[in-house]
Amino acid sequence: MLAEEMTRTIAGMRIGMELQPYAALDPAALGAQLQEARKARRFTQQEVAEALGLARTTIVAMEKGERRVQQDELIRLAALFGREVHELIRQRPVRQGFSVLFRSLTARNEAEAAERDAYAIEFQRLCEDYLELEELCKAPLGRRYPPEYGVRGTPVERAAEDIASEERTRLGLGDGPVVHLRELLENDIGLRVFYMDLPSRTAGMFCYSDPLGGCIAVNARHPEDRCRWSLAHEFGHFLTERYNPDISVLPAGGRLSAREELADGFAKYFLLPSTGLSRRFTMLRRTNQDVITAADLLTLADYFQVSFEALLRRLEELRLLPGGTWERLQDAGFKVREAKSLIALSSGADLVDRELLPARYKYLAVEAFERAELTEGQLARYLRTDRLTARGVVQKLGERADLSASGEAGVLEIDFSQPITATTA
């Protein structure tokens, strides 16, 4: 089955100049690339061997760099892994793989570990592609990282609130809701944020390396309020344990570890600051003459862009609602989604930019293409799409609707390479 798929793919592959650097390629570097590509597709060495008509020991030797890969084998491997040849032979700086870093985190079984490795490899590829686009366009992502916060000797809850308060102050957020969290973390701090289709139990992933910086992946399949919480949670790991990778899974009962409790506490205080939430709740109570309804609380949760449950539990902590309010509503059969629809509140699905790639990443890809630094095929690969869709992205990002001085509608073409701050004589 794999061999048939590979044969169909080879026919449409472009190789041309891509094999020119083949002779000078380090076998060990190529072997590492092949291993990464195989794991990303979740193929075993035996499956690859059968697809190529080789012995498994030959594949092992290839991946270890002990046996040089022949050109025809390389073409077939690229087709099998759904990659272009140049992706496998291009020289990249040697970096420790995210999948290796995540090995310190436990998995329930081998299948889950293999699945985790596949997503970790794609996560790293996205981050490395982002960095390569920046290098092509000579536009590095500014890093405005604070020093790691020390928490030793401080109770977890207090440390979480103190760090959240300091970050809000540093970022000039006041005590109101955090709007456009994804853009804030990328533009104001310099983190790389992707929305990936992760396994249902996985809420998010965080990893850091000096070349790539802080990198976060959030599960795009989850509701918007869950995505925001996961994003803030992984941000908390970046602030307190920069060199310790994290894979956040949805709580399944039981007590969280101290590091997970700290990150979750940070998310709570960062998204729902005590002073801002208390003030807003007090305003609601005064307006309604001390009568607070479920509709009021749903609106308040929407204002802070958090889940209804997270809001109620936070209000209970602040003693603004009686303890157990959330459980009592659940026991009474209260349905959050139905209640939101009744008062015309969004369910959250349409509030998030659920694009895999950040906007800045896509603009850089288009700029590199316009500069002829990328072929159309390479552009499609960077954008994780086909060539036709890639052309549409170029047209969409390269042009904007414009209205002339005479009032005629037209199209304004944008030159992304044109300096904005250049002075004229």
Order of alpha helices (4+ residues) and beta strands (2+ residues): alpha-alpha-alpha-alpha-alpha-alpha-alpha-alpha-alpha-beta-beta-beta-alpha-beta-alpha-alpha-alpha-alpha-alpha-alpha-alpha-alpha-alpha-beta-beta
